[in-house]
Amino acid sequence: MDIREMKLADYEDIYRLWKETDIILKRSDQKQEIDRMLKRNPYTCLVGEIDGVIVSVVMGGFDGRRGYVHHLAVKKELQKQGLGRIMMEELISRFQELKVIKVHLFVEENNKAVKEFYKNIGFEERTDLTDFSLTLIE
Ligand SMILES: CC(C)(COP(=O)(O)OP(=O)(O)OC[C@H]1O[C@@H](n2cnc3c(N)ncnc32)[C@H](O)[C@@H]1OP(=O)(O)O)[C@@H](O)C(=O)NCCC(=O)NCCS
C-alpha cells in the first residue's frame, strides 16, 4: 500500500469507502467541509492506495494544541491485515514532526472492535473524561 496526502479530487472515492465501512457521515463530511479540512491540514489527511485504488483513509487535524484523528477506514475485504495500523503509524509520525504533544480520538461507545484496535496500537482508553459538544450549525 502506498500512502499519500488526500486531495479534494479523492472525495467521491473516500466518501464511498466511509459509507462501505459504516462510518457515520454528517454535515461535516460534505465536500466543502472536507475541502476546508484539507486546506487546514494538508499534511495529516492521508489515503492508502493499492494499484492506484484508494483502500484506506484517515484525517488528522491539528488545532495548535492537540492532534485529532477522524474517520479512519480500511476497505472491508482488506481489514485485519495491518493496513489500519500502517495508516495510523504514518499519521502519528507526521503529528510527531509537527511537535504535537497529545492526540485524541473519539470512538462510539458501542464500537467494541474499534476500541480494541486503538488499544492494540497504543492508545489509552480514557475513563476520566466525558465528551461535551455544542452544535453551532444544524
Ligand atoms: C478500525 C479499522 C480501521 C482497523 O483497520 P485494520 O486494517 O483492520 O486493522 P489492523 O489489521 O491494522 O489491526 C491493527 C491491530 O489491531 C488489532 N485489531 C484489528 N481489528 C481488531 C478487532 N476487530 N478486534 C480486536 N483487535 C483488532 C489487530 O489484531 C492488530 O493487532 P496486531 O498488529 O497486534 O496483530 C478497520 O477495522 C475499519 O475500517 N473499521 C470500520 C471503520 C471504523 O469503525 N473506523 C474507526 C472510526 S473511529
The ligand as a MOL file (V3000), in Angstrom:
LIG
                    3D

  0  0  0     0  0            999 V3000
M  V30 BEGIN CTAB
M  V30 COUNTS 48 50 0 0 0
M  V30 BEGIN ATOM
M  V30 1 C -10.7210 0.0840 12.5570 0
M  V30 2 C -10.0410 -0.3050 11.2660 0
M  V30 3 C -9.5470 0.9430 10.5470 0
M  V30 4 C -8.8440 -1.2150 11.5910 0
M  V30 5 O -8.0980 -1.4500 10.4100 0
M  V30 6 P -7.4140 -2.8670 10.1310 0
M  V30 7 O -6.5780 -2.7090 8.9250 0
M  V30 8 O -8.4740 -3.9040 10.1000 0
M  V30 9 O -6.5370 -3.0830 11.4540 0
M  V30 10 P -5.0980 -3.7580 11.5570 0
M  V30 11 O -5.1340 -5.0290 10.7770 0
M  V30 12 O -4.0470 -2.7750 11.1960 0
M  V30 13 O -5.0240 -4.0550 13.1140 0
M  V30 14 C -4.0600 -3.4760 13.9720 0
M  V30 15 C -4.0800 -4.2020 15.2660 0
M  V30 16 O -5.3780 -4.1080 15.8880 0
M  V30 17 C -5.9440 -5.4190 16.0300 0
M  V30 18 N -7.3420 -5.4190 15.6270 0
M  V30 19 C -7.8240 -5.0280 14.4370 0
M  V30 20 N -9.1510 -5.1870 14.3930 0
M  V30 21 C -9.4750 -5.7060 15.6110 0
M  V30 22 C -10.6780 -6.1270 16.1730 0
M  V30 23 N -11.8300 -6.0710 15.4920 0
M  V30 24 N -10.6790 -6.6070 17.4310 0
M  V30 25 C -9.5140 -6.7070 18.1110 0
M  V30 26 N -8.3260 -6.3390 17.6190 0
M  V30 27 C -8.3110 -5.8280 16.3900 0
M  V30 28 C -5.1780 -6.3130 15.1090 0
M  V30 29 O -5.1390 -7.6300 15.6390 0
M  V30 30 C -3.8270 -5.6800 15.0590 0
M  V30 31 O -3.0170 -6.0750 16.1370 0
M  V30 32 P -1.5720 -6.7640 15.8540 0
M  V30 33 O -0.8470 -5.8300 14.9350 0
M  V30 34 O -1.0070 -6.8720 17.2140 0
M  V30 35 O -1.9210 -8.0470 15.1960 0
M  V30 36 C -10.9840 -1.0980 10.3270 0
M  V30 37 O -11.4760 -2.2130 11.0300 0
M  V30 38 C -12.1730 -0.2980 9.8050 0
M  V30 39 O -12.0940 0.3270 8.7540 0
M  V30 40 N -13.3130 -0.3300 10.5360 0
M  V30 41 C -14.5450 0.3220 10.1070 0
M  V30 42 C -14.4840 1.8160 10.2270 0
M  V30 43 C -14.3060 2.2750 11.6550 0
M  V30 44 O -15.0260 1.8690 12.5400 0
M  V30 45 N -13.3030 3.1690 11.8400 0
M  V30 46 C -12.9830 3.7480 13.1200 0
M  V30 47 C -13.7480 5.0140 13.3400 0
M  V30 48 S -13.3860 5.6390 14.9700 0
M  V30 END ATOM
M  V30 BEGIN BOND
M  V30 1 1 1 2
M  V30 2 1 2 3
M  V30 3 1 2 4
M  V30 4 1 2 36
M  V30 5 1 4 5
M  V30 6 1 5 6
M  V30 7 2 6 7
M  V30 8 1 6 8
M  V30 9 1 6 9
M  V30 10 1 9 10
M  V30 11 2 10 11
M  V30 12 1 10 12
M  V30 13 1 10 13
M  V30 14 1 13 14
M  V30 15 1 14 15
M  V30 16 1 15 16
M  V30 17 1 15 30
M  V30 18 1 16 17
M  V30 19 1 17 18
M  V30 20 1 17 28
M  V30 21 1 18 19
M  V30 22 1 18 27
M  V30 23 2 19 20
M  V30 24 1 20 21
M  V30 25 1 21 22
M  V30 26 2 21 27
M  V30 27 1 22 23
M  V30 28 2 22 24
M  V30 29 1 24 25
M  V30 30 2 25 26
M  V30 31 1 26 27
M  V30 32 1 28 29
M  V30 33 1 28 30
M  V30 34 1 30 31
M  V30 35 1 31 32
M  V30 36 2 32 33
M  V30 37 1 32 34
M  V30 38 1 32 35
M  V30 39 1 36 37
M  V30 40 1 36 38
M  V30 41 2 38 39
M  V30 42 1 38 40
M  V30 43 1 40 41
M  V30 44 1 41 42
M  V30 45 1 42 43
M  V30 46 2 43 44
M  V30 47 1 43 45
M  V30 48 1 45 46
M  V30 49 1 46 47
M  V30 50 1 47 48
M  V30 END BOND
M  V30 END CTAB
M  END
